[in-house]
Amino acid sequence: MQYICDAPGSKTWFRIETEGEAALESDVMGHVVEKHFRQAWEAATSTYRSSSSSFVEQNIGLKAHVQRVMPLFLTLRSAEGAALVTAMLPPARRYDPAFRIILVGPENRDPYPEHAEAIRKLGEHFGLTLERARCYPYAGMAPSRK
């Protein structure tokens, strides 16, 4: 995981960088971020075109390409390392009206009542407004494992 920024209450935002980290997040949070991470990774790798004709050098730029074009998957952790919130932000770290930002707590519960300040800090870090009405996909309904 890659450090992103600190948040109030001794919490920290990290970027989920691998499928293994996404699988761990799914397990501890009781949701399916791993599935969404895998789909985004596959979509990003399918758009990669190597600039090298050498077989050995073909995938040198793959990781950088994937990190540039796939959504950011993030996790908010407590000082003890407990997973608190999972976030999916747009690629390139900037607002995209076609992209659905998602923030969920354990078992897809609403993270805003307990972690609104940490979410605000994440939005501030990336220059995004992370409003509950737009970012919590289950507002007004019971959450499910989608």
C-alpha positions, -999 to +999 in steps of 0.1 A: +000+000+000+011+035-007+007+063+018-016+091+006-023+114+035-031+117+072-066+123+085-080+136+118-082+112+147-049+094+140-062+079+108-043+075+075-054+071+038-035+045+018-037+035-019-045-001-026-019-011-053-022-048-058-049-075-062-037-091-030-042-058-011-077-055-026-085-091-016-075-083+020-096-052+020-126-072+007-121-098+035-117-074+064-144-050+051-170-075+040-175-061+005-163-068-030-137-041-038-114-070-050-138-076-079-139-040-089-101-037-085-095-067-107-119-054-134-103-020-134-068-036-136-078-058-165-093-028-183-062-007-178-038-034-189-058-040-220-052-004-231-014-006-226+008-004-257+045-009-252+068+015-269+095-012-270+098-039-296+121-059-274+103-088-257+123-083-225+114-046-223+077-049-233+062-044-199+085-018-185+059+010-186+029-012-177+027-004-140+030+033-146+003+031-173-021+011-151-016+036-122-023+065-145-055+052-161-073+030-136-093+044-107-076+050-073-086+024-048-080+037-012-084+025+023-087+045+055-069+029+084-069+035+121-036+040+140-038+003+149-042-007+112-079-015+113-097-009+079-124+018+083-134+031+048-128+020+013-128+046-015-127+045-053-117+078-069-114+088-106-082+081-125-057+109-129-068+122-095-092+148-108-130+152-112-147+134-140-184+138-143-188+104-160-170+086-131-190+074-100-169+081-069-177+055-042-170+055-005-182+027+018-176+014+053-176-022+065-202-043+048-211-014+026-224+007+055-224+045+054-189+057+064-199+094+067-214+095+102-181+083+118-155+093+092-168+125+076-137+145+086-113+119+072-133+118+040-132+156+037-094+155+042-091+129+014-112+151-009-091+181+000-059+162-007-071+154-043-091+186-049-124+167-050-157+173-032-167+140-017-203+146-007-223+118+008-252+122-017-229+116-046-204+092-032-222+068-009-240+045-034-266+031-010-280+064+004-317+059+010-315+021+008-301-009+027-265-017+017-258-050+000-227-069-012-226-057-048 
